[in-house]
Amino acid sequence: MNRFITLFLGVFLAIAAILPASAADTYAVDTQGRHYYAGFQISHLGFSIMHGRFDELDGSIQYDAANPSASKVSVVIQAASFNSNNPKRDGHLKSPDFFNVGEFPEITFVSTKVEPGANGTAKITGDLTMVGVTKSITLDARLIQVGANPFTKAATAAWSARGTIKRSDFDIKYGLPAIGDDVTLLLDIEALKQ
C-alpha cells in the first residue's frame, strides 16, 4: 500500500510540475498616479443629486483573460477620505450619523463571484462591508482596456463598475426618507500589472 501511495504522489507531482500555473495576472490599483475614482450619487431632498467621492483607496485584481469567471477583485477605501466639496457636510457624513469613520475607518469590497457577459462586461458579486455591516452586492462591470500604457509602457488594465445599494441595509438611516435611500456606486480603476 505504501508503494502505491508513493507512486501515486510521484505521478501527481510530476503532472503538477508540467501543468501551467494559473493564467490569472495580478494588477494593483495605480495609487501613485491616482488613476481611480470611487464615489456615489444620492438624492438630496428630492431636489438634486448629491455627488460624493473617496480620495484614498487601494486594491488588487486577479484577472484571468482566458477564464474571466476565475478573476477576483479586492478594494479597500479609506472612509475618512470622503469628499463632497463641502467641508461642513463632509464632517457630518464622516460622523456616526453616516460613515462613522472613527469606529469604521475602512470600506471594503471582496468579490465572491464573477459572471462574464458579452464585450468585456461582467457581473461581479461580492461582500461590501461598511460601518461594520457586510452585505452581498452585485456590480455591473466593464473591462475598458488591457495593454501597454503609451507613455510609461507599463502593462495596464482598466475597469469601470456601477451598482446600487440601499444605505438603510447598512444601518445608515439618518434623514430618511428626505435624503434618498438608494445609492448609486461608481468605481473606475486603472491598475498596473505586478
Beta strands, then each sheet from edge to edge (+ up, - down):
strand 1: 25-29
strand 2: 36-44
strand 3: 48-54
strand 4: 57-63
strand 5: 72-78
strand 6: 82-83
strand 7: 106-116
strand 8: 121-130
strand 9: 133-148
strand 10: 155-166
strand 11: 179-193
sheet 1: 6+ 3- 2+ 11- 1+ 4- 5+ 7- 8+ 9- 10+
end
